[in-house]
Amino acid sequence: MDASASSLLSCPECSAEMPASAAFCPGCGRLMTKPRPALGKVGFLPENVAGAIAYLSFLPAIIFLTLDPYRRNVFTRFHSVQCLLVWLTVLIVGGAIRLGAFVLLLIPMVGPLLLWLLAACCALALFFLWLVLVVKALQGEMFKLPVLGDVAERYAIPTGSAF
């Protein structure tokens, strides 16, 4: 085996081979370096607190994406983008529930009960999702949601940088 073959890594997601110094997989785009925990400060806030504040509503996320010391911080930018994507998803799901409500309300007695049950389950799921995201941000983790986290990671991490 030659020296060049021993310095190649294999992506755990798509099995593409790449140099050991690669930050992203050339096959699937997965981040290959281990993200560092948020330990520094950004502006006058610790990184983990800024990441958690981004989840309070969409306003802090937008503010963090526009203000200069925060928008250059990868951790804060990731959580802000993920927060905005969660808000967008909630709006889409809420609209779908409203459209489905017209159909459910046509069913006498059971329809309004099913609509209430659906709305309550969605509200509880959203609350627990919000709680997990805030706690993970406070712990300094870049916790990625399955689809939204990958999109947020692509927008938050510059293409040529490795943590």
C-alpha positions as CSV (number, residue, x, y, z in Angstrom):
1,M,0.0,0.0,0.0
2,D,1.5,3.4,-0.9
3,A,1.5,6.5,1.2
4,S,-1.2,8.3,-0.8
5,A,-3.7,5.5,-0.2
6,S,-3.2,5.5,3.5
7,S,-4.0,9.2,3.8
8,L,-7.5,8.8,2.2
9,L,-10.6,8.7,4.3
10,S,-14.0,7.1,3.5
11,C,-17.2,9.0,4.1
12,P,-19.5,7.2,6.5
13,E,-22.5,8.4,4.6
14,C,-21.8,7.6,1.0
15,S,-18.4,5.8,1.1
16,A,-16.7,8.3,-1.2
17,E,-12.9,8.5,-0.7
18,M,-11.3,11.8,0.0
19,P,-8.0,13.2,1.5
20,A,-7.8,13.3,5.3
21,S,-7.7,17.1,5.2
22,A,-11.1,17.4,3.5
23,A,-13.7,19.5,5.4
24,F,-16.6,18.2,3.3
25,C,-17.3,15.0,1.5
26,P,-17.1,15.5,-2.3
27,G,-19.8,12.9,-2.9
28,C,-22.6,14.0,-0.5
29,G,-21.4,17.2,1.1
30,R,-21.4,15.9,4.7
31,L,-19.2,17.8,7.1
32,M,-16.1,15.6,7.8
33,T,-14.6,17.6,10.7
34,K,-15.9,17.2,14.2
35,P,-17.6,20.5,15.2
36,R,-16.2,22.2,18.2
37,P,-18.5,22.9,21.1
38,A,-19.5,26.6,21.6
39,L,-17.2,27.9,24.3
40,G,-16.3,31.4,23.1
41,K,-18.1,34.7,23.2
42,V,-19.8,36.5,20.4
43,G,-20.5,40.2,21.0
44,F,-21.3,40.4,24.7
45,L,-23.0,37.0,24.9
46,P,-21.5,33.5,25.2
47,E,-22.0,31.5,22.0
48,N,-24.3,29.0,23.6
49,V,-26.5,31.7,25.0
50,A,-26.7,33.5,21.7
51,G,-27.6,30.2,20.0
52,A,-30.4,29.6,22.5
53,I,-31.7,33.1,22.3
54,A,-32.1,32.6,18.5
55,Y,-34.9,30.1,19.2
56,L,-37.0,32.4,21.4
57,S,-38.8,33.6,18.2
58,F,-37.9,34.5,14.7
59,L,-37.0,38.1,15.6
60,P,-33.7,37.3,17.5
61,A,-32.8,34.9,14.7
62,I,-33.2,37.7,12.1
63,I,-31.3,40.1,14.3
64,F,-28.4,37.7,14.8
65,L,-28.3,37.1,11.0
66,T,-28.0,40.9,10.4
67,L,-25.8,42.2,13.2
68,D,-22.1,42.1,12.5
69,P,-20.5,40.2,15.4
70,Y,-23.2,37.5,15.4
71,R,-23.6,36.9,11.7
72,R,-19.9,36.0,11.4
73,N,-20.1,33.4,14.2
74,V,-20.8,29.9,12.8
75,F,-22.6,28.6,15.9
76,T,-25.0,31.5,16.2
77,R,-25.6,31.6,12.4
78,F,-26.4,27.9,12.3
79,H,-29.0,28.1,15.1
80,S,-30.5,31.3,13.7
81,V,-31.0,29.7,10.2
82,Q,-32.3,26.5,11.7
83,C,-34.8,28.6,13.8
84,L,-36.0,30.4,10.7
85,L,-36.4,27.1,8.9
86,V,-38.4,25.7,11.8
87,W,-40.7,28.7,11.8
88,L,-41.2,28.3,8.0
89,T,-42.1,24.6,8.5
90,V,-44.5,25.4,11.3
91,L,-46.2,28.0,9.1
92,I,-46.6,25.4,6.3
93,V,-47.9,22.7,8.7
94,G,-50.3,25.2,10.3
95,G,-51.6,26.1,6.8
96,A,-52.1,22.4,6.0
97,I,-54.0,21.9,9.3
98,R,-56.2,24.9,8.5
99,L,-57.0,23.4,5.1
100,G,-57.6,20.0,6.6
101,A,-59.9,21.7,9.2
102,F,-62.5,22.5,6.5
103,V,-62.7,18.8,5.8
104,L,-62.7,17.7,9.4
105,L,-65.4,20.2,10.4
106,L,-67.7,18.6,7.9
107,I,-67.8,15.5,10.0
108,P,-70.4,16.0,12.7
109,M,-69.3,15.7,16.4
110,V,-66.1,13.6,15.6
111,G,-64.6,16.2,13.2
112,P,-64.1,19.0,15.8
113,L,-62.8,16.5,18.3
114,L,-60.2,15.2,15.8
115,L,-59.3,18.7,14.8
116,W,-58.7,19.7,18.5
117,L,-56.7,16.5,19.1
118,L,-54.6,17.1,16.0
119,A,-53.9,20.7,17.0
120,A,-53.0,19.7,20.6
121,C,-50.6,17.0,19.4
122,C,-48.9,19.4,17.0
123,A,-48.6,22.1,19.7
124,L,-47.1,19.6,22.2
125,A,-44.7,18.3,19.5
126,L,-43.6,21.9,18.7
127,F,-43.1,22.7,22.4
128,F,-40.9,19.7,22.9
129,L,-39.0,20.4,19.7
130,W,-38.4,24.0,20.9
131,L,-37.3,22.8,24.3
132,V,-34.8,20.3,22.8
133,L,-33.4,22.9,20.5
134,V,-32.9,25.5,23.3
135,V,-31.3,22.9,25.7
136,K,-28.9,21.6,23.0
137,A,-27.9,25.2,22.1
138,L,-27.3,25.9,25.7
139,Q,-25.1,22.8,25.9
140,G,-23.0,24.2,23.1
141,E,-24.1,21.5,20.5
142,M,-24.9,22.2,16.9
143,F,-27.9,19.8,17.1
144,K,-29.2,19.3,13.6
145,L,-32.8,18.4,12.8
146,P,-33.0,15.7,10.1
147,V,-33.7,17.8,7.0
148,L,-33.7,21.4,8.3
149,G,-30.4,21.0,10.1
150,D,-28.6,20.0,6.9
151,V,-29.9,23.1,5.1
152,A,-29.0,25.3,8.0
153,E,-25.5,23.8,8.1
154,R,-25.0,24.6,4.4
155,Y,-26.0,28.2,5.0
156,A,-24.1,28.6,8.3
157,I,-20.7,27.1,7.5
158,P,-18.6,28.8,4.8
159,T,-17.5,26.3,2.2
160,G,-13.8,26.7,2.7
161,S,-13.7,26.6,6.5
162,A,-13.2,23.9,9.0
163,F,-14.1,24.7,12.6
